Amino acid sequence: MSTLASARAVLSDAVDRDQLDDAFAQGTWRLINVIEAGPGHPAQLIFARDAHHHVHVVDDQQLGLTYLAAQGEDGQEAIAELSDSLPCYSSASARADLANATPPARARALGALVLLEPEAPDLESMIIEALRDPSVTLRVAGLTAAAYAPRPVFRDHVTALRDADPEPKLREAAERVIAALPQP
């Protein structure tokens, strides 16, 4: 769903607005726009250092995550600078949580990996595993991840969920995800 950035960092749940403001002020960033959440797009704060350097703070309710996103050649540098001031969720911690944590933490980890490692070779198997999980929370996370990383390989798994899941809302969500998945 989101192709906003060439560089991202997923913020810890503990980050609050004051910490965000402090981190951006430290780096001489200024808030230039606030985008309210709406159909098809999450809420965002957009900070700029100058006309060529922008960082979006995206509050993505579908993933249940807030992340920093920056475009351009210097995007990775901006994200690294801000990550030094803000606690962030790493790929390593996401992978550890996906393997060992409770369903809500595993769902968050899957969302983080979709953002941080969208081309990871094992991402497909992680999403498929989530789609098959007994936990409703993880099946929802699997559907969301499949929507963020749409690949033809998910079509059969999402179709199976749509056709047989005991939760009507998940079956409805699966129908929407299927419509967005590329054909094999």
Secondary structure, DSSP 4 states (H G I P E B T S, - for coil): -----SEEEEEPTT--HHHHHHHHHHTT-EEEEEE--BTTB-EEEEEEEETTEEEEEEEETTTTEEEEEE-STTHHHHHHHHHHHS-EE-HHHHHHHHHHS-HHHHHHHHHHHHHH-TT-TTHHHHHHHHHH-S-HHHHHHHHHHHHHS--GGGHHHHHHHHHH-S-HHHHHHHHHHHHHSPP-
